[in-house]
Amino acid sequence: MKKLLWLSVIIFTLFVQQSCSSNAAEKSEKKDSVVAEIAPTKGTVDKQLSAFARYISGVHDAGSDSLESSEFWKLHAAKTDLRWRLLMQNVGTPIGTWVSEKNYLPKTAPKTLLYPFAGGDFFYANLFYPNRDTVIMIGLEPVGSVFDVNTVDRAKLEDYLTTLDRCMFYPHKLGFFRTLSMDDDFAHELMNGTLHTFMFYLARNGFDLHYVEYFNLDSEGNAVAVAPGAEAKGLKIGYSNKSDKQVRQLVYISQDISNTAIQKSPGTINYLKQRGNVVSFFKAASYLMYKDYFSDITNVVLGQSKIILQDDSGMPLSAMQKGGFTTEVLGEYTKTIGLFSNYFQKDMRAEYEAKKPAKLPFTIGYNAEFGECNLQLGTKK
């Protein structure tokens, strides 16, 4: 991996799936996930990476006065500030308040979050599961790389910031990130992967960056160092805020996690099995785990999760219940969008009608356009 010479190149040092053991004794021996890859102390902030993240997210950086002097960046920063305030007002703050009041994350909850089918969506992961030591996200999108803003043509840089702005805020109007839209956005010459969305959200949430590392996984699920310039399927970002005593880690893996893909490339599923107990999150997951050919990732989630929070596009409520979870239905559930109408759960609808849970104070997911939001909370018995 290469070291950035003012944001030129990142250091290479090295997220809209297999059966877990059915042996109860083995399950009882599972330990809460240990963040072995994270340094025990806070470590040094990488000022160049942090400055890059702040630049693209429209946040002032003390060492970037010359870069921030351009009229285009000032306009980008002002527009981003306004949109971010509106996003937090309409989405972020209501969710954060609800999470705090709901208190479904006891101190004993595992410190690793697993978020399959995530793409670059760190925003919701951090809202619904704050203060995790490790966030593992999986998606089809590439990992991406940083560039040197000092050497990029002005027109290209402005086009990049415009693309980034669209990618960051348009999905929140829909309530979900669209895979096809992300494919288009990440085909951009400069905005070439999820790294850019991660850095944007990290900077906007007040985090400093410590490192960016790329890796691949061998068949056993072990991280393998990637030589400079080689293709990488994995990405690690170290980050922290001022109150953190250690560096947190965001892990993203670019991987198809259908059963067929896992059989051909088992590294990702074996990596997840090594993590021990986790908490899990699903949103706008295209109902993939309703299908038999995503049973491997479903079994891993059910086997290793202590808490699952999802909307109805994750897995059927009955799957959680059969997997040993006590479940609670939240919000409203009256329909699915037309594209996924064949995945409507009549039994879950009956449970909503019987229990009549309160409407949630926010909207996310496919039904956001209808002003409706549903969540299901599963807790391991």
Secondary structure as UniProt FT lines:
FT   HELIX           24..28
FT   TURN            36..37
FT   HELIX           47..56
FT   TURN            57..58
FT   TURN            62..63
FT   TURN            65..66
FT   HELIX           67..69
FT   HELIX           71..87
FT   HELIX           88..92
FT   HELIX           93..102
FT   TURN            107..108
FT   STRAND          112..115
FT   TURN            116..117
FT   TURN            119..120
FT   HELIX           122..128
FT   TURN            130..131
FT   STRAND          134..139
FT   TURN            149..151
FT   HELIX           154..174
FT   HELIX           179..185
FT   TURN            186..187
FT   HELIX           194..204
FT   TURN            205..206
FT   STRAND          208..217
FT   TURN            219..220
FT   STRAND          223..225
FT   TURN            228..229
FT   STRAND          234..240
FT   TURN            242..243
FT   STRAND          248..254
FT   HELIX           259..264
FT   HELIX           267..274
FT   STRAND          277..282
FT   TURN            286..287
FT   HELIX           288..290
FT   HELIX           292..294
FT   HELIX           295..304
FT   STRAND          305..310
FT   TURN            312..313
FT   HELIX           317..322
FT   TURN            323..324
FT   STRAND          325..331
FT   HELIX           338..343
FT   HELIX           346..355
FT   HELIX           366..370
FT   STRAND          374..380
//
